[in-house]
Amino acid sequence: MTMTEILSEDEWRAREDAHVRRMRVWTEPHKRRRSRGEKHPVLDFLFTYYSLPPSRLERWQPGPDVVLRGSAARRFLRRPGYRETADGVVLDEAAFTDKLARTTRHTLSLLEAIHARRARFDCFGLHEWAMVYRATPERIRHSQVPLRLGAAGTDVVVDTLSVRCSHFDAFRFFTEEAKPLNRYTPTRQAQRELDQPGCLHVGMDLYKAAYKLGPFIPSELLGDCFELAVDIRELDMRASPYDLSEYGYSPVPIETAEGRATYVRQQAEFSRRAAPLREKLIRHCRELLDTHSNMK
């Protein structure tokens, strides 16, 4: 049974300030780059592919079963999903709608399937290479960044190594020439059967799972998932075919045996880091659905 946590104004303000400071490490530079019209091939992904606006990422949410004391807590009432009680301000259980419950059930089903599956570490990050395989210059996603090995050298790596991408949201960006080379044919419908905990994109997607549940996931957990996504994204692009030296990133050259070994070590570490976060999200989803069911 979940216990209600009561926070004094000083306590919840301290948590709020800590979360805002933590997220502004990433949101403030992004906003400055955006105001100057600058693109960042590594970090923009966290604010474009993942659709949560920086202002929402910075916004602290206590999550369910937390009472906020003090007069300042009434400003939470200006947000959707909060109500005032005799004890203080809390999330309104009624804001957990049937639509959000369906999203939660889908998220829980996917997370549980992934969590029960053995991690696989044999893809070597070739998904980014397959996205530029035999591509004309105008079809390259990060056209402002040169390819480390050039177009021909990049194609040779894809032709030489086995492409083993099981994640649909990476596979769908493959060039048409690369798709037949992949061992799998991922689809949205098969995501529950194919996603596995060793996949970098599956690890990053914990962030998406957290923010899609809105205020019903505590911001501390959202922040943990976001920071994991930041770190994974760095490896994702360091192992890509792009030359990111101008942005301060050294390559993980997966075209070499040493580079592939480095990639697998870091991939395995990210899988270990993701596991407890996935467990927390699973627990939150189950508790939210139990509460929703009991209210009916």
C-alpha positions, -999 to +999 in steps of 0.1 A: +000+000+000+014+034-010+019+058+019+010+095+016+040+118+019+035+152+034+059+179+025+063+213+042+067+243+020+104+244+027+107+207+017+089+208-015+105+241-025+139+225-020+130+196-043+115+219-068+147+241-069+169+211-072+150+197-101+150+231-119+187+235-115+194+199-126+174+202-158+186+237-167+220+223-173+205+209-205+175+232-212+193+266-210+220+258-236+194+243-258+172+275-256+203+296-263+212+276-294+176+277-306+175+315-302+206+317-324+193+292-350+221+268-342+217+230-347+234+205-325+236+170-341+237+152-307+216+171-282+188+185-303+174+150-306+164+152-269+141+181-276+129+173-311+125+136-314+114+136-278+086+162-278+085+174-242+092+212-243+121+224-222+098+245-200+078+213-191+110+194-184+120+220-159+086+220-142+087+200-110+058+176-103+056+158-069+038+128-083+009+109-067+004+105-029+022+137-020+006+165-001+021+200-006+017+222+025+020+260+027+002+289+010+026+289-020+014+254-029-018+269-042+000+280-074-001+243-084-039+247-087-032+268-118-019+236-135-042+209-148-046+179-125-043+194-090-069+200-062-069+215-028-077+194+003-078+202+040-042+189+043-028+208+013-025+206-025-025+171-041-027+156-075-063+150-085-070+113-091-098+123-114-073+138-138-061+102-144-085+098-173-095+066-191-074+078-220-044+082-198-052+047-183-050+032-218-016+049-224-004+036-190-016+000-198+002+001-232+034+015-215+033-011-188+029-039-212+059-028-232+080-021-202+072-055-186+080-073-218+114-056-222+123-061-185+117-098-188+138-102-219+175-109-219+197-080-232+214-084-265+246-065-274+253-074-310+240-044-331+272-022-327+252+009-333+249+003-370+214+019-372+229+054-377+251+040-405+221+024-421+204+058-421+230+072-445+237+041-465+240+049-502+223+082-494+226+112-516+239+144-498+204+159-495+191+127-478+217+127-450+200+138-417+229+157-403+242+172-435+261+199-417+284+173-402+309+154-424+311+116-425+343+103-408+350+077-435+332+095-464+302+082-482+319+052-498+337+042-466+305+044-447+288+021-472+316-004-469+311-007-432+274-014-436+281-040-463+308-057-442+291-059-408+258-075-400+229-050-394+209-062-365+185-034-355+153-045-337+139-011-328+112+003-351+119+039-343+154+035-355+147+012-384+121+035-399+148+060-407+169+035-426+175+043-463+155+021-486+187+005-497+196-004-461+163-020-450+168-053-468+202-057-451+187-057-416+182-091-399+149-079-385+119-061-400+106-041-370+071-027-370+051-007-345+029-037-340+058-060-332+075-036-308+065-055-277+081-087-292+113-071-305+124-044-281+151-056-258+169-040-228+203-039-245+191-015-272+202+021-268+170+035-281+150+014-257+170+029-229+164+064-241+127+057-245+123+054-208+123+092-208+094+091-232+075+066-211+080+089-181+068+122-196+038+106-214+023+100-180+025+137-172+022+148-136+016+113-124+054+105-126+076+123-100+100+147-116+129+131-099+123+099-118+117+119-150+150+137-145+168+103-140+154+090-172+163+122-191+199+122-179+202+085-189+189+095-223+215+123-225+243+099-218+230+072-241+226+097-269+262+107-266+273+070-272+247+067-299+263+095-319+299+089-310+295+054-326+278+069-356+295+076-390+296+113-383+327+133-375+317+152-343+351+165-333+339+201-339+314+195-311+339+179-287+330+143-292+356+116-299+345+087-320+338+051-309+350+036-342+327+006-345+343-002-379+372-017-358+372-046-334+384-024-306+357+002-313+330-025-312+343-039-279+342-003-264+306+001-277+295-032-262+310-024-228+292+010-227+260-005-241+260-031-213+265-004-187+236+016-199+214-015-199+224-020-162+216+017-154+182+015-172+170-016-153+161+001-120+145+030-137+124+006-157+114-012-125+103+021-110+082+030-140+066-004-139+058+000-103+043+035-108+022+022-138+008-006-117-001+016-088-017+042-111-039+015-128-048+000-094-060+034-081-079+041-113-096+007-111-106+012-075-121+045-082-145+030-108 
